[in-house]
Amino acid sequence: MPPVIEEEIERLAPGESPEVLSRIVHHDPSSLARITRVALQYLRGPRSENVEAVQTRARHEMVRLERGLIILEVIVGIAPLLGLIGAVSGLVHVFSHLGLSSGASDTRQIALGIAEALNATVFGLSIAVPTLIGFTYFSRKVEVMSVETETLVVELINKLYYGRSSREFETTKARSKTDLPFPTPVA
């Protein structure tokens, strides 16, 4: 979250011109800047249209922020399964040697099969657990950023539309509708 944009949104007085904010977000590559640019771009239209445009852009930004999380989520799901495959393979190894031979050599083969199963399980879990920690951390970070961005953008829109009446936009809409030519019915 760029502190310069955050500070400018908080500094902006209700009804004040967002000229400084517009200059700040113009070249900023952050998600907050892109959402703010949309809010400023739709400033001349009705508040509802502005809010809708901002929500659409915010959803796009969320998808962008969550893009890398899918990889972590897949790894968290697959790693224990790979460990399970190894564990099953080790147990198959154990049981295949139980049926083939008898005597003292059986215990060595059984131990090797059990070791294979346990090593595969440890391998799968050693990948899954740190990945799950990373996935949880970054998911939470994206969620917090989303809430902070939403709060700032709602504050910005409230300040930008402060003192404006909805009638101001209704008369503009009514005028634009009467200016349109109506098609004449064909008999």
FIPA-15698 format. One record per residue: residue number from 0; residue in one letter; x negated, z, y negated of N, C-alpha, C, O, CB in turn. Coordinates in pm, 1 decimal. Each point is the difference from the previous one (the first is absolute). Glycine has a CB too. Example, Ala and Ser with C-alpha at 12.3 -4.5 7.8 and 13.67 -1.06 7.14 Angstrom:
R seq type      npx      npz      npy     capx     capz     capy      cpx      cpz      cpy      opx      opz      opy     cbpx     cbpz     cbpy
R   0    A  -1319.0    780.0    569.0     89.0      0.0   -119.0    -90.0      0.0   -120.0   -103.6     66.5      1.9    292.8     58.1    115.4
R   1    S   -154.2   -196.6   -222.3    -82.0      6.0   -119.0     77.0     73.0   -109.0    -50.9     16.9   -110.8    -67.5   -231.4    173.6
***
This chain:
R seq type      npx      npz      npy     capx     capz     capy      cpx      cpz      cpy      opx      opz      opy     cbpx     cbpz     cbpy
R   0    M    -85.3      0.0    116.6     85.3      0.0   -116.6    -90.7      0.0   -124.0    -69.5     98.3    -25.6    257.7     25.0    150.4
R   1    P   -187.8   -232.4   -201.1    -86.3     -6.8   -117.4     42.1    101.1   -106.8    112.4     -5.9    -49.7   -153.0   -236.2     98.3
R   2    P    -47.9    334.0    -83.7     35.5    103.8    -97.3     31.2    -56.2   -138.8     80.1     58.2    -73.1   -223.8     98.5    201.3
R   3    V     82.0   -268.2   -165.5     24.0    -57.6   -133.3    146.2    -43.2    -12.0     64.1     25.3   -102.1   -305.3   -103.5     87.9
R   4    I    293.7     13.6    117.3    139.2    -45.7     -2.9     93.6    120.3      3.5     98.0      6.5    -74.2   -162.1   -222.3    189.6
R   5    E     32.6    309.4    -29.1     81.5    121.1     12.9      8.6     73.7   -133.2    108.1     41.7    -41.6   -174.8    -22.5    283.1
R   6    E    -47.0     -3.3   -307.9     -3.8     69.9   -128.3     77.9    -76.3   -107.4     68.1     61.0    -82.5   -291.1     35.6    145.2
R   7    E    212.9   -229.5    -61.7     69.7    -79.6   -101.6    151.4      5.4     19.8     75.1      4.7    -97.5   -274.8   -155.9     81.6
R   8    I    245.2    150.6    142.2    143.5     11.4     26.3     50.3    136.2    -47.4    106.4     10.1    -61.2   -126.4   -166.0    259.9
R   9    E    -57.2    260.0   -170.2     40.7    134.4    -41.7     -6.8     15.8   -151.9     80.1     73.5    -57.7   -161.8     16.2    277.1
R  10    R    -12.7   -157.6   -284.8    -15.6      8.5   -144.7    108.3    -77.5    -74.0     38.6     37.2   -110.8   -283.4    -11.0    144.3
R  11    L    293.3   -132.7     26.6     99.5    -86.8    -64.4    124.4     79.9    -38.1     59.3     69.1     82.8   -145.2   -266.1     48.6
R  12    A    123.4    186.1   -256.9    119.1     70.0    -48.3    124.1    -83.3     34.0     -7.0   -122.8      3.7   -126.2    232.4   -191.9
R  13    P    246.0    -43.6    212.8    123.5    -74.0     29.3     34.9    -98.0   -112.4      3.3     37.4   -117.2     78.4    158.3    251.5
R  14    G    -55.8   -321.4    -97.1     35.2   -102.0    -96.8   -118.6    -66.0    -68.4     18.0    -97.1    -73.5    188.2    221.7     39.8
R  15    E   -327.4    -74.1     56.3   -120.2    -53.8    -63.7    -40.1   -133.2     64.4     31.3    -25.3    116.3   -107.5    260.0   -171.0
R  16    S      8.0   -317.8    -20.4    -46.3   -128.8     51.5   -110.0     22.2    105.0    -92.3     78.3    -22.4    150.0   -190.2   -198.8
R  17    P    -47.7     43.4    334.7    -99.2     18.0    107.1   -119.3    -95.1    -11.9    -59.2    -38.0    100.9    244.7    113.4     45.7
R  18    E   -220.7   -113.6   -268.9   -105.7    -97.4    -23.2   -134.8     44.6     58.7    -68.5    -79.5     64.4    188.8      9.9   -271.9
R  19    V   -158.1    195.0    185.7   -127.3     51.6     51.6      2.0     -0.3    152.6    -97.0    -40.4     64.0     67.4    183.9   -270.1
R  20    L    139.3    -98.9    263.0     14.0      2.4    145.4     -9.7   -141.7     56.2    -62.6    -21.5    103.8    206.3    228.3   -119.4
R  21    S    -83.3   -301.3    -51.3     -3.7   -138.9     43.9   -143.3    -51.5      4.8    -38.0    -69.7     94.0    266.0     33.6   -191.4
R  22    R   -307.1     70.1     -3.1   -141.6    -41.8     -1.5    -78.7     66.3    111.6    -87.7    -62.4     59.9    101.9     29.1   -306.5
R  23    I     16.1    158.8    275.1    -72.7     73.2    104.0     27.5    -59.8    137.6    -92.8    -19.0     78.6    104.0    227.7   -217.9
R  24    V    113.6   -238.3    169.0     35.5    -47.1    134.8    -24.9   -149.4     19.5      7.6    -49.8    112.3    162.9    229.7   -103.5
R  25    H   -200.2   -251.3   -116.8    -13.9   -145.0      7.9   -103.6    -44.0    104.1     26.9    -92.1     77.1     38.9     81.3   -317.0
R  26    H   -181.8     73.4    243.9   -107.1    -41.4     91.4    -26.6    102.0    110.7    -91.6    -18.5     80.0     -9.2   -107.2   -268.6
R  27    D    178.8    231.4    193.9    -21.1    103.4    101.6     54.4    -47.6    134.8    113.5    -47.1      6.4    -99.8    228.1   -183.2
R  28    P    -91.5   -170.1    284.0     44.4    -50.3    130.5     80.3    100.8     84.1     36.1    -30.6    113.6   -235.8   -113.9   -119.3
R  29    S    227.4    261.4    -47.2     64.9    103.8     80.0    148.7    -28.3     22.6     61.7    -78.4    -72.1   -227.1    241.7    -17.8
R  30    S    220.4    -98.3    190.6    142.8    -12.6     30.7     85.1     46.6   -117.6     97.6    -65.4    -36.8   -147.2     99.6    280.4
R  31    L     12.2     78.7   -302.0     75.0     52.7   -114.3      0.4   -100.2   -115.3    101.9    -17.4    -66.8   -162.2    251.9    135.6
R  32    A    -52.5   -300.0    -92.1     -7.9    -98.7   -108.2     91.0   -119.3     28.7     68.4    -49.1    -89.8   -304.9    120.7     42.0
R  33    R    237.4   -118.1    172.7     85.9   -114.5     34.2    148.1     35.1    -16.1     78.2    -81.6    -48.9   -253.8      0.1    209.6
R  34    I    213.7    201.7   -120.1    140.1     42.7    -14.4     34.7     16.7   -148.1    108.5    -38.7    -43.5   -117.8    155.3    268.5
R  35    T    -82.3    -59.5   -301.4     21.8     19.2   -144.4     12.9   -134.6    -70.7     82.7    -15.5    -89.8   -211.3    231.9     98.1
R  36    R     46.8   -314.0     32.2     10.9   -133.8    -60.6    139.2    -58.5     23.0     56.2    -63.1    -89.5   -303.1     26.6    124.3
R  37    V    302.4     57.0     84.2    134.5    -50.1     28.3    101.5     70.1    -90.0     88.7    -64.6    -55.8   -154.1     15.4    294.9
R  38    A     52.8    180.2   -253.1     92.7     75.0    -86.5     -7.3    -50.9   -143.6    102.9    -13.0    -66.3   -127.4    215.2    214.1
R  39    L    -95.4   -230.9   -196.0    -16.4    -49.6   -137.1     48.5   -145.0    -12.7     52.4    -39.3   -104.3   -248.5    194.6     73.8
R  40    Q    178.6   -233.0    134.8     42.9   -140.2     -0.9    152.2    -12.3    -11.4     49.9    -90.5    -67.0   -250.7     31.9    205.3
R  41    Y    274.2    148.6    -73.5    146.3     -4.4     -0.3     61.3     89.9   -107.1    119.4     29.5      5.4   -127.8    -79.4    237.7
R  42    L    -70.3     93.1   -338.5     44.0     94.3   -101.6    112.8    -54.5    -88.0     82.7     77.7    -47.8   -312.0     15.5     49.7
R  43    R    234.5   -221.9    -23.9    102.9    -57.1    -88.2    135.5    -11.9     68.6    102.1    -19.5    -66.0   -281.3   -105.3    -51.7
R  44    G    180.0    136.3    248.2    125.5    -11.2     73.8     66.5    135.0     16.2    -50.0    101.7    -48.3    -40.3   -299.4    168.5
R  45    P    202.7    197.6    -52.3     70.7    126.0     25.2    -82.4     93.4     87.9    -81.0    -43.4     81.9    298.8    -77.2   -104.1
R  46    R   -195.0    246.8      3.3    -72.9    101.5     75.3     16.8    -20.4    150.7    -96.4     13.0     75.5    127.4    147.6   -266.2
R  47    S     90.0   -192.4    234.2     25.1    -15.5    143.4    -83.7   -112.2     60.5    -50.7     13.4    111.4    282.2     71.9   -147.3
R  48    E   -246.0   -195.2    -36.5    -83.6   -110.6     48.6   -146.3     40.0      3.6    -73.2    -38.1     91.4    237.5   -126.0   -183.2
R  49    N   -206.7    240.7     -7.4   -138.0     47.7     -4.4    -27.2     91.5    119.4   -101.5    -13.9     68.3    100.4     -3.4   -320.7
R  50    V     91.9    109.6    276.2    -15.6     93.7    111.6     -6.0    -76.4    132.5    -80.7     32.0     87.3    203.2    147.1   -217.7
R  51    E    -37.5   -279.2    144.4      2.3    -79.8    123.7   -132.7    -74.7     19.1    -53.7     -4.0    110.7    304.5    -22.3   -132.5
R  52    A   -302.9    -32.0    -85.0   -127.7    -71.4      6.7   -114.1     95.6     33.3    -88.3    -32.9     79.2    173.9   -134.6   -245.5
R  53    V    -83.2    285.2    106.0   -103.8    100.0     25.5      7.5     48.2    145.3   -103.3     17.0     64.8    110.3     54.6   -307.6
R  54    Q    113.3    -49.9    293.7     16.0     44.2    138.8    -51.9   -105.7     96.9    -64.9     32.5     99.4    264.4    104.5   -166.3
R  55    T   -171.0   -261.9     37.7    -48.9   -108.4     85.5   -151.9     -2.1      1.1    -61.6    -12.0    105.9    268.3   -121.7   -154.4
R  56    R   -267.1    145.4    -68.7   -146.3      0.1     -8.2    -58.1    124.1     68.1   -104.1     -8.4     65.3    116.5   -121.8   -280.7
R  57    A     53.0    243.4    201.0    -48.0    124.3     61.6      2.6    -11.6    152.4    -91.8     46.7     67.4    175.1     85.5   -265.9
R  58    R     21.2   -194.1    252.7      5.0    -20.1    146.0   -115.7    -88.9     44.7    -62.2     24.9    103.2    313.7      1.0   -105.2
R  59    H   -279.3   -128.4    -75.5   -111.7    -89.7     30.6   -132.1     78.3     -1.6    -84.7    -17.5     87.7    211.6   -178.6   -187.8
R  60    E   -142.6    280.8      1.1   -122.8     80.0    -10.6    -13.6     98.7    116.5   -110.4     24.6     48.6    121.9    -47.0   -298.3
R  61    M    100.2     78.0    293.5     -3.8     92.5    114.6    -45.6    -72.8    126.1    -80.7     52.4     76.7    265.3     84.7   -179.7
R  62    V   -133.6   -255.7    123.6    -42.4    -79.7    115.7   -149.8    -26.6     -9.2    -71.5      6.2    100.0    300.3   -113.7    -83.1
R  63    R   -274.2     78.4   -135.3   -142.6    -26.1    -22.0    -85.1    124.3     28.8   -106.1    -10.2     61.5    167.7   -161.3   -234.7
R  64    L    -15.5    287.2    129.3    -73.7    123.9     22.2     -1.5     40.8    147.8    -97.3     57.4     48.8    159.1     13.5   -280.3
R  65    E     46.8   -101.3    300.9     10.8     39.6    141.1    -59.0   -103.1     95.0      1.7     19.6    121.5    201.9    107.3   -180.6
R  66    R   -255.1   -235.3      5.3    -50.0   -110.1     82.1   -103.1     45.0    103.7     11.3    -39.1    116.2     31.1   -111.9   -308.6
R  67    G   -139.5    229.2    156.3   -103.6     43.4     92.9     44.0    108.7     95.8    -64.2     21.9    102.7    -97.0    -83.2   -274.3
R  68    L    269.7    129.7    139.6     45.5    110.1     85.0     47.9    -47.9    136.9     -6.2     75.4     97.1     69.8     48.2   -303.2
R  69    I    -16.5   -246.7    215.1     50.2    -50.9    127.2   -112.2     -5.2    103.6     24.1     23.4    118.4    150.4   -157.7   -240.6
R  70    I   -295.3    104.2     79.0   -113.5     -4.4     92.3    -25.4    138.2     58.1    -19.4     14.7    120.7    -81.7   -205.3   -249.8
R  71    L    101.3    291.6     43.2    -19.7    137.1     48.5    113.2     40.9     94.3    -23.5     66.7    100.8    -98.4     -9.1   -313.6
R  72    E    243.3    -97.3    180.0    114.6     35.0     82.5    -11.3    -63.1    139.4     32.6     63.7    100.2    108.6    -45.2   -308.0
R  73    V   -186.6   -141.6    213.3    -18.1    -67.7    129.0   -109.8     68.7     81.2     15.5     20.6    120.3     59.7   -238.9   -222.7
R  74    I   -184.8    253.3     37.8   -109.7     67.3     70.5     46.7    134.5     54.8    -33.2     35.9    113.0   -134.9   -150.8   -261.6
R  75    V    244.5    189.0     69.4     52.7    129.1     45.0     87.2    -19.0    124.1     -1.9     83.5     90.3     -4.2      3.9   -327.2
R  76    G     81.0   -194.7    241.6     86.3    -25.3    116.0    -74.2    -51.6    122.0     34.2     35.3    112.8    146.0    -81.6   -271.7
R  77    I   -281.8    -37.3    137.3    -68.7    -64.5    111.9   -108.3     87.9     63.0    -16.5     -2.5    122.0     63.6   -214.9   -231.4
R  78    A   -120.1    293.4     31.1   -113.4     76.9     52.3     38.4     93.1    115.6    -69.4      0.5    101.7    -30.7    -12.3   -328.8
R  79    P    206.9     89.8    215.5     36.0     84.0    115.1     40.2    -83.4    122.3    -22.3     41.4    113.8     96.7    136.0   -273.9
R  80    L    -15.9   -293.7    136.3     37.1    -86.3    112.1   -123.5    -54.0     71.1     -1.0    -12.1    122.5    211.8    -49.9   -242.2
R  81    L   -315.3     29.5     43.1   -125.6    -43.1     62.4    -59.7    113.5     82.2    -52.5    -21.8    109.2     11.2   -139.2   -298.4
R  82    G     49.8    282.2    135.5    -45.0    117.1     75.5     80.2     18.2    127.1    -55.5     35.1    104.2    -14.9     71.9   -316.7
R  83    L    199.1   -130.2    205.1     87.1     11.9    117.4    -34.3   -105.0    104.9     -0.3     28.9    119.6    181.7     63.0   -265.4
R  84    I   -210.1   -213.4    101.1    -40.3   -105.6     94.1   -128.4     41.2     72.6    -12.1    -17.3    121.2    119.6   -159.5   -268.3
R  85    G   -202.1    231.1     72.0   -125.0     47.4     61.4     24.2    114.0     97.3    -61.7      6.4    106.3    -60.5    -75.7   -310.9
R  86    A    212.8    159.6    167.3     31.2    112.9     88.3     64.0    -49.2    129.6    -34.0     47.5    108.4     63.7    101.7   -308.9
R  87    V     61.4   -242.9    189.3     64.2    -55.5    119.3   -102.7    -73.6     84.2      0.6     10.9    122.6    218.1    -31.9   -245.4
R  88    S   -306.8    -53.9     57.9   -105.3    -71.7     72.5    -88.8     97.6     75.8    -36.0    -25.1    115.1     40.2   -157.0   -287.8
R  89    G    -39.5    292.3    109.5    -82.4    102.2     67.9     72.0     60.9    118.7    -60.6     22.4    104.8    -50.5     27.3   -321.3
R  90    L    239.8    -22.8    200.9     77.3     56.9    111.1     16.7   -100.9    113.9     -2.3     37.8    117.1    123.8    109.5   -280.6
R  91    V   -105.1   -273.7    130.2      5.8   -104.0    103.7   -132.5     -2.5     75.1     -3.0    -13.1    122.4    166.3   -124.6   -259.6
R  92    H   -271.7    150.3     63.2   -133.7      4.6     59.4    -10.7    118.8     96.9    -52.7    -14.1    110.3    -45.2    -94.5   -318.1
R  93    V    147.4    223.6    166.4     -3.2    120.8     84.2     79.0    -23.2    128.2    -50.5     22.5    110.0     28.5    123.0   -314.8
R  94    F    144.9   -190.0    190.1     85.7    -13.7    117.4    -44.1   -113.1     92.6     23.1      6.4    120.7    163.6     83.6   -256.8
R  95    S   -249.1   -192.1     81.4    -49.5   -107.1     86.9   -114.7     48.7     86.6    -13.6    -43.8    114.2     83.5   -125.3   -284.0
R  96    H   -152.8    258.8    117.9   -111.2     53.9     78.9     46.2    106.8     98.6    -65.9     23.4    101.4    -86.7    -72.2   -292.3
R  97    L    263.4    112.5    162.4     51.9    100.8     93.5     41.2    -63.6    132.4    -20.1     57.9    106.8     98.5     79.9   -301.1
R  98    G    -21.9   -254.9    186.3     48.8    -65.3    120.9   -107.8    -72.6     77.1     18.6    -27.1    118.7    197.1      4.0   -230.6
R  99    L   -328.5     -9.8     49.4   -102.2    -80.8     65.3   -102.8     78.9     79.1    -46.9    -46.3    104.0     79.9   -113.1   -284.3
R 100    S    -67.9    275.4    133.5   -108.6     72.0     67.5     37.9    144.9     25.9     98.7     52.4    -51.6   -264.9   -203.6    -57.5
R 101    S     83.5    212.5    190.7     20.9    142.1     29.7   -133.6     70.7     -3.7   -104.0    -62.4     20.8    306.4     11.4    121.1
R 102    G   -201.0    178.9   -167.9   -123.7     77.4      0.3    -43.9     39.2   -138.1     80.1      2.8    -93.4   -145.0   -119.0    297.7
R 103    A    -65.8    147.5   -217.9    -56.7     54.9   -122.9     -6.1   -102.3   -113.0      4.5     38.3   -116.9   -136.5    117.6    256.8
R 104    S    121.9   -284.3   -108.4     -8.9   -101.0   -105.8    131.1    -13.0    -76.7      1.5    -50.4   -112.3   -171.5    -71.8    248.3
R 105    D    278.6    166.8    -76.7    129.9     -6.1    -67.4      0.2     81.5   -128.9     52.5    -45.6   -101.5     57.7     14.1    323.4
R 106    T   -167.1    148.9   -219.3      4.2     87.5   -118.5    -72.3    -62.6   -117.9     42.9     14.3   -114.5    -32.5    184.7    264.1
R 107    R   -121.4   -269.3   -121.5    -73.5    -65.7   -108.9     85.3   -111.1    -61.3      8.0    -10.0   -122.4   -228.2     63.6    235.1
R 108    Q    282.7   -135.5    -32.3     84.3   -108.6    -48.2    123.3     51.9    -73.6     41.6    -56.4   -101.1   -122.4    -83.8    290.6
R 109    I    138.1    247.6   -137.7    116.0     60.9    -65.4    -40.0     53.2   -137.9     71.2    -19.0    -98.6     27.6     80.0    324.1
R 110    A   -213.9      5.8   -229.7    -48.8     53.6   -127.5    -25.9   -111.9   -101.1     31.4     15.1   -118.1   -134.0    178.3    241.3
R 111    L     45.6   -305.5    -78.0    -25.0   -113.1    -89.8    131.3    -58.8    -52.8      9.6    -36.3   -117.2   -222.1    -13.6    242.5
R 112    G    311.6     40.8    -39.6    130.3    -52.6    -42.4     68.2     91.5    -99.8     57.5    -46.5    -98.4    -35.4    -65.5    318.5
R 113    I    -28.3    242.1   -194.8     59.3     97.1    -93.1    -74.7     -2.6   -133.1     61.6      8.7   -106.2     10.4    136.8    299.7
R 114    A   -204.0   -157.4   -187.8    -80.2     -7.4   -122.0     37.1   -125.5    -80.2     10.9      5.0   -122.5   -199.5    120.3    237.0
R 115    E    207.6   -236.0    -45.2     40.6   -124.7    -67.3    135.1     18.1    -70.4     18.9    -43.0   -113.8   -145.7    -92.0    286.5
R 116    A    219.2    199.4   -102.3    133.4     22.6    -57.7     -8.3     89.0   -123.7     61.6    -29.5   -102.4     40.5      4.3    330.4
R 117    L   -177.6    132.8   -218.4    -12.3     92.9   -113.0    -75.2    -62.1   -117.5     36.9     20.2   -115.7    -32.7    169.4    277.7
R 118    N   -109.6   -265.1   -131.9    -75.0    -65.9   -107.6     86.5   -101.1    -74.7     -7.4     -9.8   -122.5   -203.1     41.3    253.9
R 119    A    291.4   -105.8    -58.6     88.7    -96.9    -64.1    102.5     71.3    -88.4     30.7    -46.6   -109.8    -61.7   -110.9    304.4
R 120    T     83.4    269.8   -147.0     96.0     76.5    -78.7    -65.1     53.1   -127.5     57.3    -10.2   -108.5     65.1     73.1    319.1
R 121    V   -241.5     -6.6   -197.2    -73.0     51.5   -116.3    -29.6   -114.0    -97.9     11.5     17.9   -121.3   -113.9    165.2    263.6
R 122    F     64.6   -298.9    -90.3    -29.0   -114.7    -85.4    123.5    -40.3    -82.1     -8.5    -19.2   -121.3   -163.5    -59.2    288.5
R 123    G    284.7     66.2   -100.2    123.8    -38.0    -69.5     39.6    100.9   -105.3     36.8    -36.8   -111.6     36.8    -80.4    316.1
R 124    L    -81.0    245.0   -169.5     37.4    104.4    -96.0   -100.1     11.4   -115.0     37.9     31.1   -112.9     74.0     91.7    299.1
R 125    S   -240.1   -148.1   -157.3   -100.7      9.9   -107.2     17.3   -110.6   -103.0    -46.3     12.4   -113.4   -112.6     92.4    275.2
R 126    I    224.8   -211.9   -122.9     31.7   -104.8    -96.6    133.6     31.7    -69.4     12.2    -14.1   -121.7   -139.8   -156.8    261.2
R 127    A    225.9    213.1    -62.1    135.6     20.9    -53.1      7.7    115.0   -100.1     65.2    -13.5   -103.5     23.4    -75.1    317.5
R 128    V   -152.9    199.9   -185.9     13.8    118.6    -85.5    -56.0    -24.3   -141.0     71.5     24.6    -97.1    -86.9    119.5    302.5
R 129    P   -110.4   -191.7   -221.1    -47.6    -25.5   -137.5     80.5   -108.9    -71.5     21.5      6.9   -121.0   -249.2     62.1    195.2
R 130    T    271.5   -169.0      1.9     79.8   -106.2    -61.8    133.5     55.0    -48.4     47.5    -37.0   -107.4   -158.2   -133.6    255.0
R 131    L    170.9    258.1    -69.2    126.3     63.1    -40.3    -19.4     83.3   -126.6     86.0      0.9    -88.1    -11.4      4.3    328.6
R 132    I   -186.6     63.9   -249.0    -30.3     78.2   -120.6    -11.3    -93.3   -120.7     56.8     27.9   -105.6   -177.2    146.8    244.6
R 133    G     47.2   -285.4   -123.5    -14.2    -96.8   -108.8    132.9    -62.4    -38.1     30.5    -14.5   -118.3   -261.4    -31.6    195.4
R 134    F    310.5      8.9     23.3    130.7    -60.9    -25.0     89.5     96.4    -78.0     65.0    -39.4    -96.8    -86.9    -97.3    308.0
R 135    T     24.7    262.5   -168.7     83.0    100.0    -66.8    -47.6     21.6   -143.9     81.3      8.1    -92.2    -36.2    103.6    314.0
R 136    Y   -175.5   -102.5   -240.3    -56.5     21.2   -133.1     37.4   -114.9    -94.5     49.8     23.1   -110.1   -240.3    105.9    213.3
R 137    F    166.2   -251.8    -59.5     26.0   -114.6    -87.6    149.5    -24.8    -19.5     41.6    -43.1   -107.6   -256.8    -57.1    183.9
R 138    S    295.7    126.4     24.9    145.5    -13.2    -16.4     49.9     96.1   -106.6     81.2    -36.0    -85.2    -58.1    -34.0    325.4
R 139    R    -72.2    191.1   -234.0     39.5    101.5    -98.4    -47.8    -38.9   -139.7     71.6     18.6    -98.3    -80.3    158.6    277.0
R 140    K   -111.7   -230.9   -186.5    -55.8    -41.8   -129.0     85.2   -112.4    -61.5     26.5      1.0   -120.2   -258.9     64.3    199.1
R 141    V    274.6   -160.9      3.0     85.9   -109.2    -47.3    134.9     55.8    -44.6     54.8    -42.7   -101.7   -170.0   -120.1    257.2
R 142    E    168.2    257.8    -79.6    129.8     60.4    -35.1     -7.8     74.1   -133.6     89.1    -13.3    -83.9    -35.4     36.1    328.6
R 143    V   -159.8     54.7   -264.2    -17.7     74.0   -126.0    -16.6    -98.6   -115.8     57.6     19.7   -107.0   -164.3    174.5    231.1
R 144    M     28.0   -300.1   -102.9    -19.8   -100.1   -105.0    132.4    -67.8    -34.5     26.9    -28.9   -116.5   -263.7     -8.4    194.9
R 145    S    317.9     12.5     21.6    130.6    -62.6    -21.7     90.0     88.4    -85.3     64.9    -48.0    -92.9    -87.0    -70.1    312.1
R 146    V     25.8    246.6   -187.8     84.4     93.4    -76.0    -51.0     13.5   -143.6     79.4      1.1    -94.1    -25.0    124.2    306.6
R 147    E   -185.9   -115.0   -229.5    -56.8     11.8   -134.8     27.1   -125.5    -82.7     32.7      8.4   -118.3   -211.1    143.0    208.8
R 148    T    164.5   -267.8    -27.0     26.8   -126.1    -69.2    146.4     -9.1    -39.8     32.5    -37.6   -112.6   -217.2    -72.9    240.7
R 149    E    273.0    145.4    -34.5    143.3     -4.3    -29.7     34.5     91.0   -117.5     77.0    -38.1    -88.2    -30.0    -12.3    329.3
R 150    T   -103.8    169.7   -242.0     26.0     95.0   -107.8    -46.1    -56.0   -134.2     72.0      8.7    -99.5    -95.6    180.8    262.1
R 151    L    -95.9   -246.5   -165.0    -52.1    -56.7   -125.3     82.0   -119.5    -47.0     26.4    -13.6   -119.5   -253.9     91.3    184.1
R 152    V    267.7   -163.8     27.3     75.1   -119.7    -38.3    140.5     36.7    -48.0     50.7    -60.5    -94.5   -182.8    -74.4    260.7
R 153    V    194.7    232.4   -102.7    131.8     46.9    -47.0    -14.1     57.2   -141.2     82.8    -26.3    -87.2     -9.3     77.2    325.9
R 154    E   -178.8     27.2   -259.6    -25.2     55.9   -133.9    -21.9   -112.4   -101.2     51.5      5.6   -111.7   -152.8    201.5    215.1
R 155    L     24.5   -309.6    -63.8    -26.4   -112.6    -89.2    129.0    -73.0    -35.9     25.3    -27.5   -117.3   -253.5      3.4    217.8
R 156    I    309.0     -7.3     -0.8    125.3    -73.4    -26.8     92.6     83.0    -88.4     64.2    -53.8    -90.2    -85.0    -65.7    311.4
R 157    N     28.2    249.4   -196.1     82.8     86.5    -85.8    -48.6     -3.7   -144.7     80.8     -2.5    -92.8    -33.8    151.3    289.7
R 158    K   -177.6   -149.2   -215.6    -54.2     -4.2   -135.7     21.0   -136.6    -64.6     29.1     -8.8   -119.3   -198.6    179.9    185.4
R 159    L    154.8   -276.4     11.7     15.3   -135.3    -54.6    143.7    -29.4    -41.2     23.9    -70.8    -97.8   -213.6     -2.8    240.8
R 160    Y    284.7    127.8    -68.5    141.5    -27.9    -29.0     66.2    112.8    -79.3    122.1      1.6    -15.8   -111.7   -137.0    225.2
R 161    Y    -89.7    228.1   -258.6     53.5    111.9    -77.9     71.4    -52.5   -124.2    -56.0    -79.4    -75.6   -128.5    230.2    159.7
R 162    G    307.1   -106.5   -104.6     75.7    -35.6   -119.7     71.3   -133.6      7.8     73.8    -35.8    -91.8   -235.5    168.3    -32.5
R 163    R    141.5   -205.7    230.0     69.3   -127.3     15.2    135.1     22.9     64.4     13.3     82.3     90.6   -232.0   -204.1    -71.7
R 164    S    316.9     50.6    -64.6    131.9     14.0     61.6     21.2   -113.9     97.8    -58.0   -107.5    -15.0    149.2    223.4   -189.9
R 165    S     -9.7    -92.5    302.9     29.3   -105.0     97.5     85.4   -109.3    -63.8      1.2   -113.3     48.3    -15.1    281.4    139.1
R 166    R     86.1   -135.2   -296.3     83.3   -100.0    -68.8    -85.5   -111.2    -59.2     41.9   -115.5     -8.2    127.1    293.0    -43.4
R 167    E   -289.8   -139.9     10.4    -92.3    -96.6    -58.9    -22.2   -116.9     96.6     -8.9   -115.2    -42.5   -103.9    300.1    -89.5
R 168    F    103.9   -154.9    261.7    -24.3   -103.0     99.0    129.3    -68.4     42.8     -1.4   -117.5     36.8   -197.9    245.2     40.8
R 169    E    310.5    -55.6    -82.0    127.6    -59.8     38.3     39.7   -110.6    -97.1     52.3   -103.2     42.4     17.6    320.7     60.6
R 170    T    -94.1   -197.5   -234.1     33.7   -103.8    -96.7    -90.4   -120.5     17.6     44.1   -113.5    -18.1     35.8    287.6   -142.3
R 171    T   -206.3   -151.2    195.7    -91.9   -110.6     24.7     46.8    -80.8    120.0     -2.5   -123.1     -3.0   -187.4    255.8    -94.4
R 172    K    232.3    -64.4    202.6     49.2    -67.2    119.6    127.8    -77.0    -30.9     17.0   -113.1     45.6   -120.2    291.5     98.0
R 173    A    193.4   -117.7   -221.0    127.1    -64.6    -32.8    -25.2   -126.6    -80.6     64.2   -102.4     23.2     52.9    325.3    -21.0
R 174    R   -210.2   -216.3    -96.5    -31.4   -118.0    -80.3    -60.0   -110.5     85.4     34.7   -116.8    -17.2    -70.6    263.7   -181.0
R 175    S    -52.8   -112.3    289.1    -64.0   -102.7     81.5     99.7    -63.9     96.2    -15.6   -117.1     34.8   -201.6    240.4    -53.2
R 176    K    319.7    -49.1     62.4    100.8    -56.3     89.4     89.7    -98.6    -73.4     40.8   -100.5     58.1    -46.4    310.4     77.3
R 177    T     37.2   -183.4   -261.4     88.2    -90.5    -74.3    -74.2   -124.7    -44.7     62.7   -102.5    -26.9     71.2    298.4    -49.6
R 178    D   -266.1   -189.3     67.9    -78.4   -115.4    -39.5    -11.1   -102.8    112.1    -33.1   -116.0    -24.9    -93.4    262.6   -130.7
R 179    L    153.8   -104.8    278.4    -13.0    -92.4    113.3    120.1    -93.6      5.4    113.3     43.1    -21.5   -246.8    128.4    149.4
R 180    P    109.7   -297.6    -99.9    113.1    -92.5     12.5     73.0     25.9    130.7    -61.4     20.7    104.8    -59.2   -194.0   -242.7
R 181    F    251.9    171.6    129.3     82.4     20.0    120.4     33.9   -135.9     58.6     35.9    -91.2    -74.4     60.9    307.6    -16.7
R 182    P   -107.2   -232.3    221.6     35.2   -128.7     59.0    150.8    -22.0     -9.8     79.0     93.2     15.6   -276.4    -78.7    141.6
R 183    T    234.5   -136.0   -182.5    143.6    -32.5     -8.2     48.8    -35.4    139.3    -67.2    -71.2     74.6     45.5    -11.6   -314.3
R 184    P    140.4    133.9    274.1     50.8    -28.5    134.2     32.2   -148.7     14.8     48.8    -64.9    -92.5     44.3    298.5    107.2
R 185    V   -121.2   -283.4    101.2     27.4   -140.0     30.7    135.0     -7.1     66.8     27.4     76.2     92.7   -273.1   -131.3    -69.3
R 186    A    331.9    -36.5    -69.4    135.1    -10.2     54.7      3.9    -85.9    122.4    106.6    -19.1     58.7    -15.8     50.5   -283.6
***
